[in-house]
Amino acid sequence: MFEKIDITKYSVKKLVVIPLIILLVSLALLTSTQLSIGSPVHLGMDFKGGTWVKIDTGETREELTAKFSDFPVTLIADTGIGNEKRIEFDMTSSAQKYDLLIDMLNKEYGVGTYEIESISPVFGKQYQTQALRALIIAFVLMAIVVFVVFRTFVPSFAVVLSAFSDIVIAVACMDLIGMELSLGTVAALLMLIGYSVDSDILLTRNLLHKKGDLNEKLRGAMKTGITMTSTTLAAVFAMFLVSFYLDIFILKAISVVLLFGLMMDLMNTWLLNAGILKWYAERKERKKYKRGVKRGAEKVKVKKEGKSIK
């Protein structure tokens, strides 16, 4: 497999052009969504407000949808705890609807047999701010650590750009399939920052700190990195299958975002980041060669003039 996908056969331009085009398309999609709905991604109940109910029932989703047809149901999903179901309603300002919902729950399931909570748009806005702050702080801290470790602008910039691209494309994929941003998907994006820099740092350390042929170092790092990411992808895909079968909404959302991000990380690490690092390493070697040639020419010139060289 690694023989067939040998990236050392391609020029730097061919390596970086596809990831950059996909990144630009993703940014355009997020900008379009921002202009149309006021947010770069569709917001879930955690961030826009609403009401959720947890009840222990063996009723199917279709039966619950029919039962609560008089209310603005936005989601019905299993929580993964026995027969417990989570039902979300788009009710943020209708006190009358809320009271009617309470009466119906008391009548159908009994007082104290369910959990109910409302999130106002004000608190939802606060959650938005906190989630955005958490993502920015995590990303900035990651960038600082990368710059401190490598202490060189181009390799550090390549790692940060690759991680940034993973996050942006993952969010754009959420937009494409209509997935809403929730606390679960924010957690997945935070995990994705760590997953993203893992293979990037492996690649950078191999190319810049190990001795040997550049292409051989790149092939070795790619073999190790793809093996690492593939095992993570397999574990996340298994989580997706289990959550899909059991209809556990939070785990399903987390696994989908991670799958998007990890697949994009393969592209961004071994095309975008590898391309930038290959260009940087080759440029560094050319400069070193030119300095050696120039130094050798100066020595020859000094010898011809009969001067000693220390």
KOLPA-462386 format. One record per residue (C-alpha): residue number from 1; residue in three letters; x, y, z negated. Coordinates in steps of 0.5 Angstrom, whole numbers. Layout:
<rs>
[r NUM, ala, [X, Y, Z]] ...
</rs>
This chain:
<rs>
[r 1, met, [0, 0, 0]] [r 2, phe, [6, 5, -2]] [r 3, glu, [9, 3, 5]] [r 4, lys, [3, 6, 9]] [r 5, ile, [2, 12, 5]] [r 6, asp, [9, 14, 5]] [r 7, ile, [8, 22, 4]] [r 8, thr, [16, 23, 5]] [r 9, lys, [15, 22, 13]] [r 10, tyr, [10, 28, 13]] [r 11, ser, [13, 36, 13]] [r 12, val, [11, 40, 7]] [r 13, lys, [6, 44, 11]] [r 14, lys, [2, 38, 13]] [r 15, leu, [2, 36, 5]] [r 16, val, [0, 42, 3]] [r 17, val, [-5, 45, 8]] [r 18, ile, [-11, 40, 6]] [r 19, pro, [-11, 41, -1]] [r 20, leu, [-11, 48, 0]] [r 21, ile, [-17, 48, 5]] [r 22, ile, [-21, 44, 0]] [r 23, leu, [-19, 49, -6]] [r 24, leu, [-21, 55, -2]] [r 25, val, [-28, 52, 0]] [r 26, ser, [-29, 50, -7]] [r 27, leu, [-28, 57, -9]] [r 28, ala, [-33, 59, -3]] [r 29, leu, [-38, 55, -6]] [r 30, leu, [-37, 57, -13]] [r 31, thr, [-37, 64, -11]] [r 32, ser, [-44, 63, -7]] [r 33, thr, [-47, 60, -13]] [r 34, gln, [-45, 65, -17]] [r 35, leu, [-48, 70, -13]] [r 36, ser, [-55, 66, -12]] [r 37, ile, [-56, 64, -19]] [r 38, gly, [-51, 69, -23]] [r 39, ser, [-47, 63, -25]] [r 40, pro, [-42, 59, -21]] [r 41, val, [-45, 52, -24]] [r 42, his, [-52, 51, -26]] [r 43, leu, [-53, 51, -33]] [r 44, gly, [-56, 46, -37]] [r 45, met, [-60, 47, -43]] [r 46, asp, [-54, 47, -48]] [r 47, phe, [-53, 54, -44]] [r 48, lys, [-59, 57, -42]] [r 49, gly, [-64, 55, -48]] [r 50, gly, [-70, 50, -48]] [r 51, thr, [-73, 45, -53]] [r 52, trp, [-71, 37, -54]] [r 53, val, [-74, 32, -57]] [r 54, lys, [-71, 25, -59]] [r 55, ile, [-76, 19, -60]] [r 56, asp, [-75, 12, -61]] [r 57, thr, [-80, 9, -56]] [r 58, gly, [-80, 3, -51]] [r 59, glu, [-84, 7, -46]] [r 60, thr, [-81, 8, -39]] [r 61, arg, [-79, 14, -36]] [r 62, glu, [-85, 14, -32]] [r 63, glu, [-89, 13, -37]] [r 64, leu, [-86, 19, -41]] [r 65, thr, [-86, 23, -35]] [r 66, ala, [-94, 22, -35]] [r 67, lys, [-95, 23, -42]] [r 68, phe, [-92, 29, -42]] [r 69, ser, [-94, 32, -36]] [r 70, asp, [-97, 38, -39]] [r 71, phe, [-90, 40, -41]] [r 72, pro, [-84, 43, -37]] [r 73, val, [-80, 37, -37]] [r 74, thr, [-73, 37, -34]] [r 75, leu, [-70, 31, -37]] [r 76, ile, [-71, 24, -40]] [r 77, ala, [-66, 20, -41]] [r 78, asp, [-63, 14, -46]] [r 79, thr, [-59, 16, -52]] [r 80, gly, [-55, 10, -52]] [r 81, ile, [-58, 8, -59]] [r 82, gly, [-63, 3, -59]] [r 83, asn, [-69, 5, -56]] [r 84, glu, [-68, 12, -57]] [r 85, lys, [-70, 17, -52]] [r 86, arg, [-68, 24, -51]] [r 87, ile, [-73, 29, -47]] [r 88, glu, [-72, 36, -45]] [r 89, phe, [-77, 41, -44]] [r 90, asp, [-76, 48, -41]] [r 91, met, [-79, 52, -46]] [r 92, thr, [-75, 58, -49]] [r 93, ser, [-81, 63, -50]] [r 94, ser, [-88, 60, -51]] [r 95, ala, [-89, 59, -58]] [r 96, gln, [-96, 56, -56]] [r 97, lys, [-93, 51, -52]] [r 98, tyr, [-88, 49, -57]] [r 99, asp, [-94, 48, -62]] [r 100, leu, [-98, 44, -57]] [r 101, leu, [-92, 39, -56]] [r 102, ile, [-91, 39, -64]] [r 103, asp, [-99, 37, -65]] [r 104, met, [-98, 32, -59]] [r 105, leu, [-92, 28, -62]] [r 106, asn, [-95, 28, -69]] [r 107, lys, [-101, 25, -66]] [r 108, glu, [-97, 20, -61]] [r 109, tyr, [-92, 18, -66]] [r 110, gly, [-93, 20, -73]] [r 111, val, [-90, 26, -77]] [r 112, gly, [-83, 25, -78]] [r 113, thr, [-82, 20, -73]] [r 114, tyr, [-78, 24, -68]] [r 115, glu, [-73, 30, -68]] [r 116, ile, [-74, 36, -65]] [r 117, glu, [-70, 42, -64]] [r 118, ser, [-70, 49, -60]] [r 119, ile, [-64, 53, -57]] [r 120, ser, [-66, 60, -55]] [r 121, pro, [-63, 64, -49]] [r 122, val, [-59, 68, -54]] [r 123, phe, [-55, 62, -57]] [r 124, gly, [-55, 59, -50]] [r 125, lys, [-51, 65, -48]] [r 126, gln, [-46, 64, -54]] [r 127, tyr, [-45, 57, -53]] [r 128, gln, [-43, 59, -46]] [r 129, thr, [-38, 64, -48]] [r 130, gln, [-35, 59, -53]] [r 131, ala, [-35, 54, -48]] [r 132, leu, [-31, 59, -43]] [r 133, arg, [-27, 61, -48]] [r 134, ala, [-25, 54, -50]] [r 135, leu, [-23, 52, -43]] [r 136, ile, [-19, 59, -42]] [r 137, ile, [-15, 58, -48]] [r 138, ala, [-14, 50, -47]] [r 139, phe, [-11, 52, -39]] [r 140, val, [-7, 58, -42]] [r 141, leu, [-4, 54, -47]] [r 142, met, [-2, 48, -42]] [r 143, ala, [1, 53, -37]] [r 144, ile, [5, 56, -43]] [r 145, val, [8, 49, -45]] [r 146, val, [9, 47, -38]] [r 147, phe, [13, 54, -37]] [r 148, val, [17, 53, -43]] [r 149, val, [19, 46, -41]] [r 150, phe, [21, 47, -34]] [r 151, arg, [23, 54, -35]] [r 152, thr, [23, 55, -27]] [r 153, phe, [17, 59, -24]] [r 154, val, [16, 55, -18]] [r 155, pro, [16, 48, -21]] [r 156, ser, [12, 51, -27]] [r 157, phe, [7, 54, -22]] [r 158, ala, [6, 48, -18]] [r 159, val, [4, 44, -24]] [r 160, val, [-1, 50, -26]] [r 161, leu, [-4, 50, -19]] [r 162, ser, [-5, 43, -18]] [r 163, ala, [-9, 43, -25]] [r 164, phe, [-13, 49, -23]] [r 165, ser, [-15, 46, -17]] [r 166, asp, [-17, 40, -20]] [r 167, ile, [-22, 44, -25]] [r 168, val, [-25, 48, -19]] [r 169, ile, [-26, 42, -14]] [r 170, ala, [-29, 38, -20]] [r 171, val, [-34, 44, -22]] [r 172, ala, [-35, 45, -14]] [r 173, cys, [-37, 37, -14]] [r 174, met, [-42, 38, -19]] [r 175, asp, [-45, 44, -15]] [r 176, leu, [-46, 39, -9]] [r 177, ile, [-50, 34, -13]] [r 178, gly, [-54, 39, -17]] [r 179, met, [-51, 37, -24]] [r 180, glu, [-52, 42, -29]] [r 181, leu, [-46, 44, -34]] [r 182, ser, [-47, 41, -41]] [r 183, leu, [-43, 41, -47]] [r 184, gly, [-41, 34, -45]] [r 185, thr, [-39, 36, -38]] [r 186, val, [-35, 42, -41]] [r 187, ala, [-31, 36, -46]] [r 188, ala, [-30, 32, -39]] [r 189, leu, [-27, 39, -36]] [r 190, leu, [-22, 39, -42]] [r 191, met, [-20, 32, -42]] [r 192, leu, [-19, 33, -34]] [r 193, ile, [-14, 39, -36]] [r 194, gly, [-10, 34, -40]] [r 195, tyr, [-10, 28, -35]] [r 196, ser, [-8, 33, -29]] [r 197, val, [-2, 35, -32]] [r 198, asp, [0, 28, -34]] [r 199, ser, [2, 26, -27]] [r 200, asp, [4, 33, -25]] [r 201, ile, [10, 33, -30]] [r 202, leu, [12, 26, -28]] [r 203, leu, [13, 28, -21]] [r 204, thr, [17, 34, -23]] [r 205, arg, [21, 31, -28]] [r 206, asn, [23, 26, -23]] [r 207, leu, [25, 30, -17]] [r 208, leu, [28, 36, -21]] [r 209, his, [32, 32, -27]] [r 210, lys, [34, 25, -24]] [r 211, lys, [40, 24, -19]] [r 212, gly, [39, 21, -13]] [r 213, asp, [36, 21, -6]] [r 214, leu, [30, 26, -6]] [r 215, asn, [25, 22, -2]] [r 216, glu, [27, 16, -6]] [r 217, lys, [25, 20, -12]] [r 218, leu, [19, 22, -9]] [r 219, arg, [17, 15, -7]] [r 220, gly, [19, 12, -14]] [r 221, ala, [15, 18, -18]] [r 222, met, [9, 16, -13]] [r 223, lys, [9, 9, -15]] [r 224, thr, [9, 10, -22]] [r 225, gly, [4, 16, -22]] [r 226, ile, [-1, 13, -17]] [r 227, thr, [-1, 6, -22]] [r 228, met, [-2, 11, -28]] [r 229, thr, [-8, 15, -25]] [r 230, ser, [-11, 8, -22]] [r 231, thr, [-12, 5, -29]] [r 232, thr, [-15, 11, -32]] [r 233, leu, [-20, 11, -26]] [r 234, ala, [-22, 4, -27]] [r 235, ala, [-23, 5, -34]] [r 236, val, [-27, 11, -33]] [r 237, phe, [-31, 8, -27]] [r 238, ala, [-33, 2, -32]] [r 239, met, [-35, 7, -37]] [r 240, phe, [-40, 10, -31]] [r 241, leu, [-43, 3, -29]] [r 242, val, [-44, 2, -36]] [r 243, ser, [-47, 9, -38]] [r 244, phe, [-51, 8, -31]] [r 245, tyr, [-54, 1, -33]] [r 246, leu, [-56, 4, -40]] [r 247, asp, [-58, 11, -37]] [r 248, ile, [-54, 14, -43]] [r 249, phe, [-54, 21, -40]] [r 250, ile, [-48, 24, -44]] [r 251, leu, [-43, 19, -42]] [r 252, lys, [-46, 19, -35]] [r 253, ala, [-44, 26, -34]] [r 254, ile, [-37, 26, -37]] [r 255, ser, [-35, 20, -33]] [r 256, val, [-38, 23, -26]] [r 257, val, [-34, 29, -28]] [r 258, leu, [-28, 25, -29]] [r 259, leu, [-28, 21, -23]] [r 260, phe, [-29, 27, -19]] [r 261, gly, [-23, 31, -22]] [r 262, leu, [-18, 24, -22]] [r 263, met, [-20, 23, -15]] [r 264, met, [-18, 30, -13]] [r 265, asp, [-12, 30, -18]] [r 266, leu, [-9, 24, -13]] [r 267, met, [-9, 29, -8]] [r 268, asn, [-7, 35, -11]] [r 269, thr, [-1, 32, -15]] [r 270, trp, [2, 28, -9]] [r 271, leu, [0, 33, -3]] [r 272, leu, [0, 40, -6]] [r 273, asn, [5, 39, -12]] [r 274, ala, [9, 34, -8]] [r 275, gly, [9, 39, -2]] [r 276, ile, [11, 45, -6]] [r 277, leu, [17, 41, -10]] [r 278, lys, [19, 38, -4]] [r 279, trp, [20, 45, -1]] [r 280, tyr, [23, 48, -7]] [r 281, ala, [28, 42, -8]] [r 282, glu, [30, 42, 0]] [r 283, arg, [31, 50, -1]] [r 284, lys, [35, 49, -7]] [r 285, glu, [40, 44, -4]] [r 286, arg, [41, 48, 3]] [r 287, lys, [43, 54, -2]] [r 288, lys, [48, 49, -5]] [r 289, tyr, [50, 47, 1]] [r 290, lys, [51, 54, 4]] [r 291, arg, [55, 56, -2]] [r 292, gly, [60, 50, -2]] [r 293, val, [61, 51, 6]] [r 294, lys, [62, 59, 4]] [r 295, arg, [67, 57, -2]] [r 296, gly, [71, 52, 3]] [r 297, ala, [72, 57, 8]] [r 298, glu, [74, 62, 3]] [r 299, lys, [79, 57, 1]] [r 300, val, [82, 55, 8]] [r 301, lys, [83, 63, 9]] [r 302, val, [87, 64, 3]] [r 303, lys, [91, 58, 4]] [r 304, lys, [93, 61, 11]] [r 305, glu, [95, 67, 8]] [r 306, gly, [99, 64, 3]] [r 307, lys, [96, 65, -3]] [r 308, ser, [95, 61, -9]] [r 309, ile, [88, 59, -11]] [r 310, lys, [86, 57, -18]] 
</rs>
